[in-house]
């Protein structure tokens, strides 16, 4: 019960890494808002863990504000925010990514961190405590070709994490990030372009431990960084990548 009594929002929590994090947080005693653009799937996860479901478009300011307002009304306070929702463009030469694709990737992966901070940080400052965890990527540390603008969006998130940590530390707010390698999530096929045994083998050959990351891997790391055990840790961007970035 390492999060006993804590109240958390996890975005993109209807599937993949976000679902794994939401389930682990609930198992450790937290009340969790399962926030996702897929309201039906969010409802199923929330029901399974005894949490609350909220439909949200993390790239839309009014939708994010409604999410935070609803969580505060339901929980009374928010202790933890996990910015997990993210998307990518398909692997292709950088100049062939459309402007629409570029805008959407930056809106979901980068602008969302600004929007959730704008809506939630005043509350965290008022209570002089809180944890924000951004789910970035090894793509922001060691970029892969043909995913240029996705790489850049995750590099932005890593820099934002460090900047937020420095600014918010005097208010008792910690900000960290996790950098997962590609995992068994709905985004995996998008990263690879197509899912074949040959492409999987090529992808896995770049990961020293020889496997993809799992929602459980990310949930374990997220649990530590969001718990009081990590009370002296802020501004850290932790690779959960089986050694890929070495």
C-alpha angles and dihedrals in degrees: 000000000000092000097040110160095006122133117214142183117205117186121208086023099143093085146002122010093352093055091049091051093047092050093048093047090051091048088054093054105270126133104230134201107211102211121186142142086240101074096183094052091044089054092054093051092045091051091050093054101034093248138124126269125218130180109223140168101207091200092061119079098208092049091051091048090051089052093053093043091050092048092050091048092050100039104025091227141020121228102169135034121187113194097203105140111111145150138193139206119241118269108275141127110297094242092055096059107107122239089243091055092047093050093049094049092050092044095052099036102035113013090050091065089055093046096050090046091050091053101038109029095075089058093047091048091051092054092040093227143073146116129238118192119189119199103218124159147240082251087077092053104036108015123212119220119257093027093079103142093039088053090050093050091054092046086054090052092052092052091045090053092056094044092049091048093055094046098043099041094090088058093055093253120135123205124191138156139215122216108204123187114230111298144189093283136118089270095060095088090049092054093050097040090227132016111238131142090247095053091044090053091050091049093047091050088071093057112078094207088053103230142083120257118260134214087251091057091054093042092055093051092043091050092056096046093047095046127086088252087078094049092130095047120094134142091029122141104197122198115224093181114117089250099305095136096051 
